[in-house]
Amino acid sequence: MINSRASVRYAKALFEAAVESNNVEAVAKDMAQIAQTVESSNELKQLLQNTTVSSTVIKTYLDKIFSDSSSLVKSLIDVLATNKRLSLIAQIANEYDRKCQALNDTKKVTVISAVALNESSQKAIITNLEKQGLKNISLENTVDPSILGGFVLKFDDNQFDASIKNKLTRIKREFSKSL
């Protein structure tokens, strides 16, 4: 997902405020919860994108959902509601996460597999990535049974697809061309 300039600016302002108040980790935790909640709830996504619902109504729901968030995150929600930019909250959360990773010099790597990876598989992937020059890797395993087997590795703007689904698709495409 491409982040808008506005979401990058809001994330930067939030990050700078969190650094000033020495609250980077707590805000990061709250923003990760926001990103995960918005991503997992189609109803919330639709509400945030709905232009017919007033910002104050959306803000009321967000205040209830994220009532245990830090004061900086609550202030962000207030500012976004005032500026009618609540639809950007998930993008802002993702951009904030990138800023935290840059601060810690951490690379976030997502591995999508048909089944959950055990610890030895995760360590093997991290070891291979470190041999390729990546350092301080944060590995996230997402399970997607539709890939049938193998894995898909994503980091930065790179994607390596070694899934059975991808291989079958390529074989199907080549077979179709030869007919």
Steps between C-alpha positions, in 0.01 A plus 500: 500500500635840403487748785379850429712801582257590774535161673879529487484848653261396777719198579810719509332748736379218725845340499671828591251559783558145626878548493465830689287340769715183507193296412599340168439138602158557659381696197644232269301235686181707474552576131568131426173415674319762288650365176411142593147590607426699184653227281298223663164679510319561172230696685757739646669541160165586343416742780832681460453529122133603520475870415134526605575425866621805693851508644360547851304174477806312372713663771253385765533139380880523482514647851298205631702239308839646594410633845815356659734674252763753604417869516704567185292253300178646638624846400577371152144368469369842609712682242403256225132545585533878497676490163265232361792264440396198710507282188882529511542347845612153380749656256632723777541196726698315232719803431563543875612136511748568217641795690546285812676233295729763348580627850592150612655413161267198485383333180146368515474178300167325441493130418170367369472123526228236474560396862656678796879486495675332790785674679776313315352598161481862609861492616608345169324776305658770718844340458464489120383862489794607717734327252340720232593812698186576699557579866265539799216304347151498649327192357121483478332175394159521333309180426317479165389145411416610144870499403490118544864470607833677488512865604489862387764731646439877509720785619532862392383499138626147435299181470631146448222254418598136549146376552344195338210720388739725305675203339167347395389833356820523293458144373137572412601817314773317303264215423236746373756669273603171340143411402 
